[in-house]
Each structure stands twice: as structure tokens, then as C-alpha cells.
Amino acid sequence: MKTDVLIIGAGAAGLMCAITAGQRGRRVLVLDHANKPGKKILMSGGGRCNFTNLGVTPANYLSANPHFAKSALARYAPADFVALVEKHRIAYHEKELGQLFCDDSSKQIVRMLLDECAAAGVRIETGCAVERVRHREGGFSVATGRGELHAGALVVASGGLSIPSMGATGFGYELARQFGHEVRPTRAGLVPLTLSGKHQERYADLAGVALPAEARSGRQSFRSGLLFTHRGVSGPAILQISSYWQPGEELRLDLLPDRDAAAWLPAQRTARPAAELKTVLADLLPKRLAQRLCELDFGNRPMRQYREPELSTIGARLHDWPLVASGTEGYRTAEVTLGGVDTDGLSSSTMQSKLVPGLYFIGEVVDVTGWLGGYNFQWAWASGHAAGEVV
Ligand SMILES: Cc1cc2nc3c(=O)[nH]c(=O)nc-3n(C[C@H](O)[C@H](O)[C@H](O)COP(=O)(O)OP(=O)(O)OC[C@H]3O[C@@H](n4cnc5c(N)ncnc54)[C@H](O)[C@@H]3O)c2cc1C
């Protein structure tokens, strides 16, 4: 069987690329080994798909080349995807910080993409595994479970390694290497962090405790929710910082990001001299955490017994609490995969390989990873669109 464009992966990037190329009159076939398209879209955003972010900038992405994403992101903006969502009359809302979610269900986004594919004449084959790819004169021959296919252009949109149970494989990386591309080391991103040994024992019984906090690693910081879990820490602030944190590095937490604790504590001592420190701290922190901090570090005496320098040390500590993480929960729960196909080998305007004409890499398989909050889908749409315009 022959087609103009063969896309491997019916996820966010592959479907957007298929729509764009199909609308240009190209014959497009999308293959996926999973039993249905868009599985990650379905599970995204807690079932409501955080499909873009109004504040997208290249600075919201991690890549060995921070300039690579600029061109594609500039040419397919959040407003372009919002226009598509509105055309399909899908109700949506802004949750916070520019994050757009469906009011009802992620299923609507998948339905929209499939309807657009159908209108553009795109064929989608699910449950179809790709066994081998060869480059030949004028295109590619692809051996699949359903026979041999020939295509003028091949687009690899097979995603990263996160959530293997949803069909994630390292296929795209292997294909990239087969064609001489460098693949930058991969690791789990947007993922809960684990604690071990005495560090875990200190917090394990706080599982379920949540608070607003700022998580810092190196020069990067994120202010959002923090959640203690049985195995470590999670919540948006931790997921975000996990993409920047490297094993062995220390994390610092600001547990009172909206207060000046060094000023607040002396004021509390004046106002409530007989109150114990843990009771005072519990005004601003979850009670169990306030108690644990006192046990671990601050002691717990009536406020009048704390001298000024001691209170200022405690205040500073509340804004700079050290946390020693041992690792991450890994690909099993990670939202994304950091690293991937090295952008040096790709054109930033078309996503085409600089080594093999007609070969393209788009979406998460590329070494471009977004923050939490709709940035990863926007990269999938934008890179898929960039390739779809030329493929
Ligand atoms: C739980 C969860 C929630 C998320 N929520 C959000 C969110 O709300 N907002 C956001 O922006 N991002 C979110 N993300 C990240 C986002 O889902 C991904 O960044 C995005 O789906 C990447 O798109 P993609 O098309 O590159 O890859 P994918 O969507 O992963 O698609 C790749 C496709 O390729 C197929 N495939 C893989 N290997 C093969 C093979 N060998 N042969 C054939 N097919 C193959 C897979 O089955 C899959 O369908 C979330 C991720 C997870 C795991």
C-alpha cells in the first residue's frame, strides 16, 4: 500500500500533523499500536484535558537548545487551538495561570481531532504495530503487522516513555538512532519525588497533608501546591521542580511563601505569649506539619520563651526548609519524558531531519519538554502543525 505521508503515533502531535497535511490534500495514514487514538489526551488534565496555556513562551520549555521551539510555537499559538475548540463548540474554562481545560471531558478533544481528521481525508489504523522501517529511493518502506507500507514522508510522533501501560515505547528513539540521530538521555519529568531512609520516616505519616509552597532546585523555583505522599512528595510545585531536579541535588521548600515569617513570628509572640509554637504555626500551616516541624527542628515552647534571634532563625527556616529526595516515581506516573531526539539534527521550522530527507520527528519524542499546565499539548499541536504544513 502506498501513501504520501505515514505518521507513527495517533497522539496529540500525530493527529495535529495529520489534520494539517490532510487539509493540504496530502494522502495521510496514521498508525498506532494502541487500541484507540489519543489515549493520553483522554487521561490528561484529570479527564478534562488541559489543552493549552494562554501564557506559552519558549521559556516554559526544557531543551538542550532553548531556542529550538521558538519557530513552531510562534507559528501555531494557543489562540489557534482555542479557535479550533470554539469551532467545535467545546465549552472550556481557564483554571489558573492561563491553563485552559474542557468543562466536560477530554473525550471532546479527541472527538474534535478525529472529526477534523475525517474531514481532511486522513486514515487512522489502530492496533497496528510497526516492525521495521527502511529508507529507500523516494521514501520509506514500513513493515507492519498488517503488511508492507510505502510512504514518501515518514513522521515519527510516537511520544515518550511515560505511562508504558498507555502504549508508551522507546520506538521513536530507536528509529532516530537507526537513522543516525543523536538521542539525548531521557528521564521522567513532571513526576512525584520519593524520599528514603530517615528522610522518608520524617514525613511518611504526613501523607495527605497539602499546602501552598514554593519548591526550589538550583536557580529554578515554582510556587504552587505541595502534597506529602506515603513515599515522598507530590503536588504541582513538586511536579514542576522535578523536571529541573537531578538526583543528589538538594531541594529547598518555602513553606510560607505568602508571609514574612521573620516578622510574623515576633508579632505572634507579642499577641499570644502563652501559646505554644506549634499552635501558632498551625494558624498558617496544616496542623500535622506544624507539629512535625516543631518535633524535627524548632522545639515547642510557649512563644514568650523564644528569643528574637531564635524566632528569626525559625522564620528563615520556614522559608528555606531542606528536603532530601532520593529519586522519582519514574515513568510509571511521570507526565512527560525529558530528553529525546536531539534538536541539532532537526529543522526548527519544519521538524524535518537534517540527515534523512522526508523524515520528521514531532511532539514529545523530541528533546523539548514543557512545564505542567497545558504547555506539553501546545508543543504537540505546534510541532505537529509545523511538520504538517510541509510534509
Ligand atoms: C497522566 C497524564 C496527564 C497529562 N496531562 C496533560 C495536560 O493536561 N496538559 C498537557 O499539556 N500535557 C499533559 N500531559 C502530557 C501530554 O499528554 C504529552 O506531552 C502529549 O500527549 C505528547 O503528545 P505526543 O503526540 O508527542 O505523544 P503521545 O500523546 O504519547 O502519543 C504517542 C502515540 O504513539 C503511539 N506509539 C508509541 N509507540 C508506538 C509504536 N511503536 N508503534 C505505533 N504507535 C506507537 C502511542 O500508542 C501513542 O498513541 C499528560 C501526560 C500524562 C501521562
The ligand as a Gaussian input file, in Angstrom:
#p B3LYP/6-31G(d) Opt

LIG

0 1
 C       -1.462000      11.380000      33.090000
 C       -1.036000      12.440000      32.133000
 C       -1.706000      13.645000      32.099000
 C       -1.282000      14.665000      31.246000
 N       -1.976000      15.832000      31.224000
 C       -1.576000      16.830000      30.401000
 C       -2.319000      18.031000      30.313000
 O       -3.389000      18.169000      30.922000
 N       -1.823000      19.023000      29.518000
 C       -0.672000      18.873000      28.770000
 O       -0.275000      19.802000      28.057000
 N        0.016000      17.719000      28.790000
 C       -0.413000      16.699000      29.573000
 N        0.278000      15.528000      29.592000
 C        1.423000      15.369000      28.670000
 C        0.887000      15.063000      27.250000
 O       -0.069000      14.027000      27.336000
 C        2.000000      14.660000      26.295000
 O        3.048000      15.606000      26.340000
 C        1.458000      14.560000      24.881000
 O        0.449000      13.582000      24.825000
 C        2.553000      14.214000      23.889000
 O        1.968000      14.053000      22.630000
 P        2.636000      13.104000      21.552000
 O        1.674000      13.057000      20.419000
 O        4.021000      13.509000      21.293000
 O        2.719000      11.672000      22.245000
 P        1.542000      10.717000      22.776000
 O        0.312000      11.506000      23.048000
 O        2.147000       9.922000      23.853000
 O        1.233000       9.796000      21.527000
 C        2.154000       8.845000      21.052000
 C        1.395000       7.751000      20.373000
 O        2.302000       6.879000      19.739000
 C        1.885000       5.556000      19.930000
 N        3.057000       4.673000      19.805000
 C        4.118000       4.571000      20.637000
 N        4.970000       3.655000      20.165000
 C        4.431000       3.164000      19.024000
 C        4.841000       2.179000      18.083000
 N        5.983000       1.502000      18.237000
 N        4.034000       1.904000      17.025000
 C        2.880000       2.579000      16.867000
 N        2.433000       3.525000      17.715000
 C        3.215000       3.818000      18.774000
 C        1.281000       5.547000      21.317000
 O        0.368000       4.471000      21.468000
 C        0.584000       6.901000      21.334000
 O       -0.749000       6.839000      20.901000
 C       -0.147000      14.473000      30.417000
 C        0.513000      13.246000      30.421000
 C        0.071000      12.235000      31.258000
 C        0.807000      10.922000      31.230000

